[in-house]
Amino acid sequence: MAPTAAAYVQPIADSTSVFKEDIFKGKVLFCTGGGSGICRGMTEAMMRHGANATIVGRKLDRLQQTAKELSEATGRECLPVQADVRQPATLEEAVAKTIEKFGRIDFVICGAAGNFLAPISGVSENAFKTVIEIDTIGTYSTIKATIAHVRASKGAYIHVSATLHYNGTPYQVHVSAAKAGVDALSAVLAVEEGPHGVRSNVIAPGPIANTEGMDRLSPKNVDKDKFNAYPVGRQGDVKDIANATVFLFSPAASYITGQVLPVDGGSEHTRYQLLPYPQSVLDPKSVAHLIKARM
Ligand SMILES: NC(=O)c1ccc[n+]([C@@H]2O[C@H](COP(=O)([O-])OP(=O)(O)OC[C@H]3O[C@@H](n4cnc5c(N)ncnc54)[C@H](OP(=O)(O)O)[C@@H]3O)[C@@H](O)[C@H]2O)c1
């Protein structure tokens, strides 16, 4: 039935319209996955508020281009470093380069991740392992490579998780398992490192528009009206995640650690499945035109 009145749509804010521009002056961010998408937006916001940053990923060309654009846009320094979170030695090198250039690490974003659509019956052991290796073990290795410096600066971590493991999301068993592991890692980190002055929290994005994640996972020609069913009336924007990042790293969040913050427009509670259910499970061929999936 059509709604009787139009729902309110929450506006998207710029972090600089709310938070002071110099709150991270003199601070340094280390961000895996910062070359693109959500983590790029998180890095840009931290730089807009005064931080210098290292961005880490496998594609050096893209990292270099992103670093140039972020520096030009914010007036801060951005160091692009090629590393694979599945290879701890490359992360240690990236940390060494960061210390050589900036002398410290205050904040770490563990955002590197991989994803694709596949049912349990279709996902290979190798593909499952790869996602665990990037998302979960990659987060562990990033923590190991950075913790001494974050302790020294009394800094903080944000891990980028998801909301899809709060219920059973079809075709996402690999990422559900991987992100549940990330949430658990963060809680232990908060407890073990809290007494050393380190905070650790998770941001769990809902569907965020114009990102690689949504491009890969959301059905083509998705009915945009579905997003009107979100309590805030719209799909997420990279700026929504960036704003939560600025808040959680700021001293205003000093009493917040060991938490998972869904930034999802309330969609966790309306629990809408992107693919038609149970049709997508009973008859995968019938949704093949909507998605690219490994059957
Ligand atoms: N988009 C969404 O709606 C959504 C929703 C929930 C959660 N998330 C989470 O948000 C984060 C960003 O997602 P996104 O959609 O913005 O996708 P994205 O642009 O593809 O970001 C993923 C980043 O991770 C890097 N990466 C992947 N494998 C890596 C590896 N082995 N070593 C180092 N870096 C690696 C990629 O760079 P290289 O290719 O250069 O390595 C890329 O910059 C992810 O953690 C994702 O799970 C996204």
The ligand as an ORCA input file, in Angstrom:
! r2SCAN-3c Opt
* xyz 0 1
  N      30.055     -0.219      0.353
  C      29.208     -0.570      1.296
  O      27.996     -0.296      1.183
  C      29.696     -1.264      2.543
  C      28.766     -1.758      3.472
  C      29.238     -2.408      4.619
  C      30.608     -2.500      4.854
  N      31.499     -2.000      3.937
  C      32.941     -2.088      4.242
  O      33.547     -0.818      3.989
  C      34.925     -1.001      3.572
  C      35.171     -0.294      2.252
  O      34.330     -0.837      1.248
  P      34.054     -0.098     -0.168
  O      32.697     -0.503     -0.606
  O      34.398      1.339     -0.051
  O      35.048     -0.908     -1.158
  P      36.433     -0.616     -1.841
  O      36.463      0.739     -2.462
  O      36.682     -1.793     -2.738
  O      37.464     -0.657     -0.627
  C      38.226     -1.766     -0.277
  C      39.670     -1.317     -0.174
  O      40.436     -2.385      0.395
  C      41.660     -2.471     -0.309
  N      42.125     -3.848     -0.242
  C      41.451     -4.961     -0.663
  N      42.217     -6.040     -0.460
  C      43.378     -5.616      0.092
  C      44.564     -6.259      0.522
  N      44.718     -7.596      0.417
  N      45.565     -5.510      1.055
  C      45.431     -4.164      1.148
  N      44.332     -3.496      0.771
  C      43.329     -4.214      0.231
  C      41.344     -2.040     -1.741
  O      42.497     -1.489     -2.382
  P      43.411     -2.345     -3.400
  O      42.485     -2.997     -4.376
  O      44.329     -1.324     -3.991
  O      44.171     -3.328     -2.566
  C      40.286     -0.960     -1.525
  O      40.889      0.321     -1.440
  C      35.132     -2.516      3.535
  O      35.669     -2.945      4.780
  C      33.720     -3.071      3.371
  O      33.588     -4.396      3.835
  C      31.077     -1.413      2.788
*
